[in-house]
């Protein structure tokens, strides 16, 4: 069985890299986008900006190759829930400007401001890939688009790469490189957009 402390670290790396110790790394320059690439970036901004609710299965691959799965629910702006399949005791909920990560097996809770996490980029009211976000990489091939991002003023916290299909344009998942250089990926499947989501899902967990 995977070491539990490593498992918690893998989850935090995928979703809350700012919760991990930060080491200095070089600032990454903005990528030079061709007009066609900039067109795709604009379409991505428009497509994600129109998403209100999303429900999907997720598959998480940690830096050591270990794989876990669960159910993701997003309600934009500002709310999200990641339920890990049993027997995992892990739960992550974003709401009220905070992200709360809970390990129910040891009653341990980690809380961070939403705007310090990659989730903050996905859940903000207006999805923009400019200003406080810098596009540092762009790739379009084999029917997929990858857009690498950093927070403009804090690239040392790590990078987020969003992955999309191009026809139709749809979010497939993302990968995070944390401040230690470790990569964790989230792949989405069985994605459902729109519809009503129960707000009870987004009640922030508390330690007993």
N, C-alpha and C positions, 0 to 999 in steps of 0.2 A: 504494500500500500504506500502511496506517495506520502512523504513527510508532510505533516499538516502545516507546519510553519512555512514550508516552501510553497505549498498550495495557496495559502493566503497571499504570499508575496507575488505569486503568478497572477492571481486575480487583480491585485492592486496594480501590477505592472500593466495589465491589459486595459484597465478602466480608470485607475487613479495614480498615474505615474508620479505626480507631485507628492504623493504620500511617502515615496521612497527617498533615501538619502541621495542628494544631488552632488555630482562631481562636475568640475568645469569641463565643458566642451565647446569647441569652436562654434562661433556664430555661423549659420548657414546662409549663404546669399540667396536672394530671390532667383528663381529660374527664369530664363528668358523665354517667354511663350510666343510661339508663332501665332498669327491671326487665327488659324483654324483651332489651335489649342485654346486660345482665349475664348473662342466661341463655345467650346465645350465647357470651360470653367463657368461661363455665364449661364449656360443651360443647367449645369449642376446646381448653381446657386438658386436658380428659379425653381428647379424640381424639388430640392430639399426644402426650400422655403415654403412650398405649398403643402408639405406633409404635415398633417395634424396628428393622426394616430398611426402607430405601426405596431403590429404584433407578429412575432416570428420565433422560430427555433434558432438557437445559436450553438456553435461548436467552437470551443476555445482551445487553441494549441499554445502551450507555454514554451518558454525558451528551451526547456529540456526535452521537448517532444511529447510531453504528457498531454492528454486530451480529456476535456470535460465538456458537458453540454447542459442546456437548460432552455428556459423560455424568457424572451425579452419582450417588454411592453414599453412603448414610448407614447407620451401624450404631450405634444409640443404646444406652447413653449414650457420648458422647465421641469417636466416630470418624466421619470423613467423607473423601471423595475427590472432587475435581473434575478430570476429564480434559478438556482442551480439544482439539477436533478438529484433526488435522493440516491445514495445516503449522504450526499454533501450537506453540511449544515449552513452553507453560505447564502447570504442574501444581500443585495445591493439596491438601495432606493434613493432616487433623487427627487427633491421637492423643496419648495420654500428657499431656493438659493443654496441648498446644501446637498451633499451626497453622503449617505450613511451606509457604511459597509459593516455587516454583522456576521460574526461567527457564533452561531447559536450553541455550538458544542461547549464553548468556554465562556459564553456570555460576554464576548469582547466586541466593542463597537468602535469604529474609526469614522470620524466626521471631517469633511473638508468642504470649503466653499466650492460651489459648482463651477465658478469661473476659473478655478485652478486646475480643472481636469479637461481631458479631451471631450467628455460628455457635454461640457459647457458649450463647446462649439456646435455640437449637433442639436442642442436643446434651446439655444438662444432664440429670441423672438424673430430676429432678422438674420438669416443665414448669409454671411458675407465672407468671401475669401480674399479680403483685402483689409487695409487699415491695421488693426491689432492682430491680424492673421497674415502670415506670409506664405505664399506658395513656393516651396523650395524644390519641387520635383513634379514632373508630369510625364506620363507614359500612356500611349494609346496603341494597343496591338492585340490581335487575336480576340477581338470582340470585347475587350475589357479596357477600362480607363482607371489609372491610378494617379491620385493627386496627393502629394506629400505636403504636409503643413507643419508649421511651428508657430507658437505665439511670438509675435514680432519682438517683444521686449524680454522674452524669457526662453529663448531657444534651448538653453541648457537643461530645461525640464524634460526634453525629449521631443520626439516628432510623432505625428499621427498621419497615417496614409489611408485615405478613403478609397475603396474599391467599388467600381460600378460596372454593370453591363452597359453596352452602348446601344442595344436595340432589343427591347426598349431601354431607355436610360433609367437604371434602378440601382439602389444601393445593395451591394452584395456583402459588405462587411468592412472591416478595417484592421490595420495592424498598428501597434505602438512600439516604438523603440524608446526605452526608458533612459534615464540619465546614466545608467551603467552600461548602455549599449545592448541590452537584452531585448529581443523581439518576441512579442506575443500577438497572436492573431485571433480575430473573431470573424467567423463566417456565418452569415445568415441564410436561412432556408425557410420554405413555407411561409413567405412574407405576405401579410395581409395589411392593406392600407385603408384608412378611413374607418368609419363605424364608431360606436360608443364604447368607451373604456370605463370600468368602474373606478371611481376616485378612491375607493377604499384600498386599492392596490398601492397607493402612493403615500400612505401613512408612514411616517418615518419611524423605523424601529428604535427602541431604547433598551439599554441594559436593564435587566431586572434588579 
